[in-house]
Amino acid sequence: MFKTRFTELVGIQWPIIQAPMIGGYSSPEMVAIVSNLGCLGTLALGNLTVEQIKQQCIDALSLTDKPIAANLFARPNQNIPILNKNSEELKILIPYYQQLEIDETILFNQKLTNLPDLNFQVEAILNTNIPIVTFTFGIPSPDIVKKLKQNGKIVIATATTTEEAKQIQSDDFDAVIMQGIEAGGHRASFLSDGNSGATTHSLLEQTQQSISIPTIITGGIMNGQQIAQHINNGADACQLGTAYLFTDESKVESYYLEALLQHQAETCLSKSFTGKYARVIKNKFAEEMKCQRVAPFPYQGQLTSSLRIKATDLGRYEYLPFWAGESFTLGHRQSAESLTKKMIDELLISISN
């Protein structure tokens, strides 16, 4: 057992958290394995319906009696953009539809929809035994935070700057996840667009004096030695996502896994796939679209969905987003159990030295 403020807060043995990964990669099997080993597994539920959330929770809870977390999106209410044939957001996508021989009318007739209602998602989780709820992309309303805490839930939010972390702390959250610029997938930013930011190490340093709640560090962390380094520098836990993409339980598509295992490409921040900056393996679509106007999140993802489907069918992977942190080249194919046990061992060895 390795005690920190966070391990004692949530009742786990080791200061290691498996990050939520939207897209089905944070499977209930993975979450349960991580939690059963004394760490904290996290379900990625932000884009799911109430029924899907209930099923994910049931599946995970049936596999473990240890604490697990559920992650939701805390997006502010927004109006669906009104786009037409003259809208720059659509015009820039036309050549890509043509390159993949997709009927352009699909693009112009795309019906944009909002994400599932956060209030209903929270109610679904309140009806489960999930003890920890984490948020990304913003801070939920005070009513939601109050309701979760009144029902005994531990609430955590994600920040990418000191200013965001201070707001999370002042809004009565139990802990904060600090996401460095190296992190794979979507930036959690809500006071900026997230196109820039401090490294994981610098972010921890910046918050040492101003943040008193338990601090979780994430971004570019792939092994136990790195976890030990951040713990020694004042972190209460570390969260890893990309490292778990390599595991059997992530069920990553074969072509995605192949891209990760090549260990050659660079990563970049791009909002061309979903409308929100995310770190992906650099490719043709990300590069060509980086200076273009795109629809906001989540609507850009809906406008590009036909591209991704057709590109997958054709094996044209230069049009697909492969989420990956800067340190993805350190990843290796293995089981979630093997990875987690190895990180625990490395942590203990590094701390003792």
JODAVEN-V234967 format. One line per field, one symbol per residue. psi: psi as a letter, one per 40 degrees, with the letter a starting at -180 (. if undefined). Layout:
BEGIN
psi: ???
END
This chain:
BEGIN
psi: ihhidddddefidifhhhihhieedgidddddddddeeahihhhedeiiddddddddddddeeieihiihhihfhihihhihiaeehdddddeddddddefhhdddddehhiiiiihdddddddddeiehehhiiieahiidddddddddeeihhiihieiddddddddeefidihhhhideiiaiieieeieeeiiiidddddddeddeheihhhhiheheidddddddddeeieiihhdddedeidedfhidddddddedfdiiiihheddeehhihihhadddddedeihiiihedddddedddddddddefgeeeihghhidfdeeiihiiddddddddddddddddd.
END
